[in-house]
Amino acid sequence: MGLAGRRPALVNAFDRALADRLAALEAQGLRRELRCVDAAPGPRVVWQGRTYLNFAANDYLGLATHPALRDAAWRATEQFGTGSGASRLICGSLAPHHELEDALAAFKGTAAALSFSSGYATAVGTICALLGKGDVIILDKLVHACIVDAARLSGATIRVFKHNDLNRLEALLRWAASPDHATLVATESVFSMDGDQAPLREIVALKERFGAWLLVDEAHATGLYGPHRAGLADELGLGPRIEVQMGTLGKALGAAGGYIAGSRPLVDWLVNRARSFIFSTAPVPAQAAAARAAVELVQTSAGAALAGQLWARVAQARTALRLPALAAPQLTAILPLMVGEETRALTLAAKLRERGCFVPAIRYPTVARGQARLRVTLSAAHTTEDVAALAAALDAVHFQP
Ligand SMILES: *Cc1c(COP(=O)(O)O)cnc(C)c1O
């Protein structure tokens, strides 16, 4: 008798129940599966023996395979080993973590910074440390799932405003304003699935008028905008007016992890109260060292050149895909090609793969139902020929943005 035959009936029933749920997802075009990629992340991916042009990664500057980051990771591994050994507050607070945080604070122009094992852990730890029952959190409708989950877990009262709608935000701020509780507004600076930007100047002015706090998630802007490539707040000179500047280390910065940059009291409070920081093993030394190398690299002229190359590819793609032209600080590396129906997005993505282009079909629950899209992301590592090949493949599958 095989192993399966000896499984208790209850376990079999459990698996049947899950199989039924998966079949329901499949029927709606919503089932997801992992694809094992057989090559380093980069402008090309190898999958099941075939090479594709990769328009799916968030490695916007090509830093995930950059020699400076690799060297930093090697050296940290040689010196500190592969694991941090414990959480930061027990004995895992190694030199690479402190060096990363010093570099992040200098980069963002803040008094202090704190790193986390992921962007997800950053949002959950930070928001739950700042807010509790009786407080209010006001979210842009399109903020990342980690901010939504954090808001729910915090116990604060949640209000949501239509994406980038300043009138709705103002009405909610007026409703929430009270000296008796905290009010936190949370937005992204560049939105992960729509690739547009928040009106940060206006949001900062509004939260100041109503005495609220602001958290800006720069996951898709860190490394890309501003005189130091520190993000959109850097570009707009707004950093000092934002209480909580959040970002990730795994996108343009080519490593992994998340960070908060802000005042000393903010960081000290998070060290004491952010549960995802306190009750979690410190990130591996290689991760922190690679991220620090990236933070330093993006601020140099080499970083400026990589960003310039990215914006040139984005401008080329916008023209080739007949999208409205935008000037440099308004450009983002994320081009959502709206499809609508989930199964149609899957079919288009499969046809693009047949033509050698890997573009993900983004579906519910990442975006709303019926708003499935092909999410094209560009990198400084793409060539002009790569972008032309994507445009040709989209034409060949008769996709009209
Ligand atoms: C990717 C992302 C995160 C999560 O960061 P991870 O390091 O991948 O956990 C948070 N916010 C936004 C807007 C993101 O796009």
The ligand as a Gaussian input file, in Angstrom:
#p B3LYP/6-31G(d) Opt

LIG

0 1
 C        7.084000      44.965000      -2.861000
 C        6.364000      45.942000      -2.026000
 C        6.358000      45.839000      -0.639000
 C        6.890000      44.624000       0.067000
 O        8.253000      44.573000       0.049000
 P        8.974000      43.156000       0.174000
 O       10.366000      43.501000       0.521000
 O        8.833000      42.503000      -1.164000
 O        8.285000      42.396000       1.264000
 C        5.794000      46.860000       0.086000
 N        5.223000      47.918000      -0.519000
 C        5.159000      48.026000      -1.860000
 C        4.491000      49.201000      -2.478000
 C        5.720000      47.032000      -2.655000
 O        5.635000      47.119000      -3.972000

